[in-house]
Amino acid sequence: MINPIAFGVSLLLGILIIIFEHRKFLPNQFSFKKFSKIIFTFFFLSFLLSSLHSHNIQRSIPVFAYLIGFIIVSYSLFCCLKKDSILLQQILKYFVLSSYLNIIFIFAYDLYHFDYEIYAEVKKFKGILNIITITTLLIPLFKKSKLNLLIILPLIPSIIMSNCNSAFLGIILACITCVIFHAYLNIFKSKFFLTFLLLLSLVFSSLLIKSLPEDFNKTSIDNFEFKISTQLIDAHRQFIWGFSLSKFKERLGIGYGPDTSNFIDGSQEIIGHKSTGDMTYIPSHPHNFFIELLLETGIFGTVSFFLFLILINIHIYRHSILREKYILIFYNTYFWSTSLVNFSFWLGWWQGSYFFLLALITSRNFSQKKK
């Protein structure tokens, strides 16, 4: 929380030491089925092609490299932990302890610095709360204790005082998804139900996209009337998303290259609409991981990434008991729905958090099944 770079380097070194000391547990080759290898190859080549044809290759190649690095390191960590249950329990113990300390520290800090007269937000840990929220909510998976209920209590006021709406969005959508999953298992018991919800989501997304701004000259911006309530999606994001999608249409296949939104023509223009307040510029990324992937990696990159992500989680799902399936669904829904209104997809600590936590969840699930 004090120095993210130092923390990231320390965490990576720790993981690499674990992998080196347990290298005998690493597979000689990636022991996946042929279909899985095809999907990973499709994902790898799509991102590589987009990076090589990027209009700023010096930015695209490094972020592509560390994305693949996060995936390989996290998979290697999983291979080690699922074989060494004692090490896994030690890591989970320290993970739970650090989660306790993090949320208590943030809560105490926010209480001390919160302005109770004007209710102004405390911005210090607003971003990191997105990760602290999910680590706190994952504690019951890793450790059964009555203390877990007490430690979750400071979470909501911390989110409120920090005005971390993305964390609230993640929690709400994750809960809704779990309710839908429960209904699927116990009421409808039909894939038609899930297909219907998927089609409904596509229709809703299509209507939302059509309601976004399409022209970005001064006259069009000044006269634009918001069809989507700015209470639901703020004016600034509507312009960002509309601009990004309009640029995506110019390079549908492979996009502009990973982490290059900031260098697209018009990406630093003044929006100038009265509803955007002091946020007058289109910023360096769309603040929506899905739109960012479309813009920067095109249809091929976006589709291949989702296929890769779905394939991983289906494999984990099949090796999980019912309770663990709910947690897996909650975790993924929280993380990716939070990313719909939040950070750049290419932030190293954001990507690393997803794959590291997924490695812990998977190691724990496989370890429990073995027992």
HELIX and SHEET records of a PDB file:
HELIX    1   1 PRO A    4  GLU A   21  1                                  18    
HELIX    2   2 ARG A   23  PHE A   25  5                                   3    
HELIX    3   3 LYS A   34  LEU A   52  1                                  19    
HELIX    4   4 ILE A   57  LYS A   83  1                                  27    
HELIX    5   5 SER A   85  HIS A  113  1                                  29    
HELIX    6   6 LEU A  129  PHE A  142  1                                  14    
HELIX    7   7 LEU A  147  ILE A  152  1                                   6    
HELIX    8   8 LEU A  155  SER A  162  1                                   8    
HELIX    9   9 ASN A  165  ALA A  183  1                                  19    
HELIX   10  10 TYR A  184  PHE A  188  3                                   5    
HELIX   11  11 LYS A  191  LYS A  210  1                                  20    
HELIX   12  12 LYS A  218  ASN A  223  1                                   6    
HELIX   13  13 ALA A  235  PHE A  248  1                                  14    
HELIX   14  14 SER A  261  PHE A  263  5                                   3    
HELIX   15  15 LYS A  274  THR A  276  5                                   3    
HELIX   16  16 PHE A  289  ARG A  318  1                                  30    
HELIX   17  17 LEU A  322  THR A  338  1                                  17    
HELIX   18  18 SER A  339  VAL A  341  5                                   3    
HELIX   19  19 GLY A  348  LYS A  370  1                                  23    
END                                                                             
